Amino acid sequence: MERYESEPIRLYDLMNEFAVHCPKCQGKAIVSVPQPFDFKNGVLKCTACHFSEAGKDRMRYKISSKAKCRQCLEWLVMDITERKSIPKYVNVTCGNCTTLNRISENWESYQVKYHPSGTIDPAFGLPLWYSGSVKGELIWAYNQKHLLEIENYVRATLRERTTDRISITLIHEFAPKILFYNVSQYNSEAVALFWILNISNKIMKVCCAEI
């Protein structure tokens, strides 16, 4: 009888590496960050075409405050983004009186993502390599360790459960609802679709019989 047990770690603890699709060749790439949420210092390296990119090279700046025209005191339209560095000032023409205003306002930094939303990594916004569907529910994993935790949980016939938030198992925080909903109907032989790693580290869907 196979038992699932997990150390009391959270999704946060896995957010130092992300397996993604390379933006150049769509092969497997790895995004590494020095520590969780330090995305601007992340590094992307493709294992197929060897493309690489630093997160800091995708940092941009935009004006984050408002200003009024020095002549007519109307609010200026300052849709200024995508600056790679912070200039000493920018010239903004008033839409009301056409006065040219020299603006030196507060600037806000942000990181340009390849994709703004979806099943993506939080550093570069690239589609996650480990992603698939199980019984109509999306399952994804940041990296191989994350994937194996989910796989071990599904394959187990005995699953550790706890209500203690301090010692809560990793799987309870980020596994999809399909793994908990009506769990008595699904065991390691009865999960309809699940991933396994093949020789090339791809994910294959494995069809299992329903109860």
C-alpha positions in Angstrom: 0.0 0.0 0.0 1.5 3.3 -1.1 1.4 6.3 1.2 1.7 9.9 0.3 3.5 12.1 2.8 4.9 15.6 2.3 7.0 18.0 4.2 5.1 21.1 5.5 6.2 23.4 2.7 4.2 25.9 0.6 4.1 26.9 -3.0 6.3 29.8 -2.0 9.2 27.3 -1.4 9.1 26.1 -5.0 9.2 29.5 -6.6 12.9 29.6 -7.3 12.8 27.7 -10.6 10.2 27.5 -13.4 10.2 25.1 -16.4 8.7 27.0 -19.4 8.5 27.0 -23.2 11.3 28.9 -24.8 10.1 32.1 -26.6 12.4 31.4 -29.5 12.1 27.6 -30.2 9.3 26.5 -27.9 11.7 23.9 -26.4 12.1 23.5 -22.7 13.7 26.4 -20.9 14.4 27.1 -17.2 13.8 30.3 -15.4 15.9 30.6 -12.3 15.4 33.3 -9.6 17.8 34.0 -6.7 14.9 33.8 -4.2 11.1 33.7 -4.4 9.5 36.9 -5.9 12.8 38.3 -6.9 11.6 38.1 -10.5 13.6 41.1 -11.9 16.8 39.2 -11.2 15.5 36.1 -12.9 17.5 34.4 -15.7 16.0 32.4 -18.6 18.0 29.7 -20.3 16.8 27.4 -23.0 18.0 23.8 -22.9 17.3 23.3 -26.6 18.5 26.4 -28.6 20.5 27.9 -25.7 18.7 31.2 -25.9 19.2 33.2 -22.7 17.8 36.4 -21.3 18.1 38.3 -18.0 15.0 39.6 -16.2 16.6 42.9 -15.6 16.8 43.5 -19.4 13.0 43.4 -19.5 12.6 46.1 -16.9 10.8 49.3 -18.1 9.7 52.5 -16.6 6.5 54.6 -16.8 5.3 57.8 -15.2 3.3 57.1 -12.1 2.0 60.5 -11.2 -0.1 63.3 -12.7 0.9 66.9 -13.6 -0.9 70.0 -14.8 -0.1 72.3 -17.7 2.0 75.3 -16.5 0.0 77.6 -18.7 -3.7 76.6 -18.5 -3.5 74.3 -15.4 -5.4 71.5 -17.2 -4.4 67.9 -16.5 -1.8 66.6 -18.9 -2.2 63.3 -20.6 1.0 61.4 -19.8 0.8 57.9 -21.2 4.5 57.4 -21.1 5.7 53.8 -20.8 8.3 51.4 -22.1 11.2 53.5 -21.1 14.4 51.5 -20.6 15.8 54.1 -18.3 14.5 57.1 -16.3 15.1 60.3 -18.2 15.8 63.6 -16.5 12.6 65.0 -18.0 10.1 64.4 -20.8 8.3 67.0 -23.0 4.5 66.8 -22.9 2.3 68.9 -25.1 -0.9 70.1 -23.4 -4.0 68.9 -25.3 -5.9 72.0 -24.3 -3.6 74.9 -25.1 -0.7 73.2 -26.9 1.9 74.5 -24.4 5.0 72.3 -24.2 5.6 71.2 -20.7 8.9 69.9 -19.3 7.9 67.1 -16.9 10.1 65.5 -14.3 7.7 63.3 -12.3 7.8 60.1 -10.4 8.6 56.9 -12.3 7.5 53.4 -11.7 9.4 50.3 -12.7 7.7 47.2 -14.1 8.8 44.0 -16.0 7.6 43.4 -19.5 6.1 39.9 -19.8 5.8 37.8 -22.9 2.2 37.0 -22.0 0.2 39.0 -19.5 -1.9 36.1 -18.2 -2.5 32.4 -18.5 -0.6 29.4 -17.2 2.7 31.2 -17.1 5.7 31.8 -14.9 5.6 34.9 -12.9 9.0 36.2 -14.0 8.9 36.3 -17.8 5.3 35.4 -18.5 6.1 32.3 -20.5 3.8 29.2 -20.7 4.7 26.6 -18.2 6.2 23.4 -19.6 4.4 21.2 -17.2 0.7 21.8 -17.9 -2.2 19.6 -18.9 -5.8 18.7 -18.3 -7.3 16.1 -16.0 -11.0 15.4 -16.1 -11.5 18.9 -17.4 -9.4 20.5 -14.7 -6.2 22.3 -15.4 -3.1 20.9 -13.7 0.2 22.6 -13.8 3.6 22.5 -12.1 6.3 25.1 -11.8 9.1 22.6 -12.0 9.9 18.9 -11.8 9.9 18.8 -8.0 6.4 20.3 -8.0 5.2 17.9 -10.6 6.5 14.8 -8.7 4.8 15.9 -5.6 1.4 16.0 -7.4 2.2 12.7 -9.2 3.1 11.0 -5.9 -0.1 12.2 -4.3 -2.3 10.9 -7.2 -0.5 7.5 -7.3 -0.8 7.0 -3.5 -3.6 4.9 -2.0 -3.1 6.4 1.4 -2.9 10.2 1.5 -1.8 12.2 4.5 -4.4 14.8 5.6 -4.1 17.5 8.2 -6.1 20.6 9.3 -3.1 22.2 11.0 -2.1 25.2 8.8 1.4 25.2 10.3 2.1 21.6 9.3 -0.2 21.5 6.3 1.2 19.3 3.5 2.4 20.9 0.3 -0.2 19.2 -1.9 -3.2 20.8 -0.1 -2.1 24.3 -1.1 -1.8 24.1 -4.8 -3.2 20.8 -6.1 -6.3 21.2 -8.3 -9.8 20.5 -6.9 -10.1 17.3 -8.9 -7.7 15.6 -6.5 -9.9 16.4 -3.5 -13.4 16.4 -4.9 -15.2 13.1 -4.3 -11.8 11.5 -3.7 -13.2 8.1 -2.8 -14.1 7.7 -6.5 -10.6 8.2 -7.7 -7.4 6.4 -6.7 -4.1 5.8 -8.6 -5.8 3.4 -11.0 -8.9 5.5 -11.5 -7.6 9.0 -12.4 -8.7 9.6 -16.0 -5.7 11.5 -17.2 -2.4 12.3 -15.6 1.1 13.1 -16.6 4.2 11.1 -16.4 7.7 12.1 -17.4 9.1 10.4 -20.5 12.8 10.1 -21.6 12.9 13.6 -23.0 11.3 15.2 -19.9 8.1 15.9 -21.8 4.7 15.2 -20.2 2.4 12.5 -21.6 -1.2 11.9 -20.8 -1.9 8.5 -19.4 -5.4 7.1 -19.8 -6.6 5.0 -16.8 -9.9 3.2 -16.4 -12.7 4.9 -14.5 -14.3 3.1 -11.6 
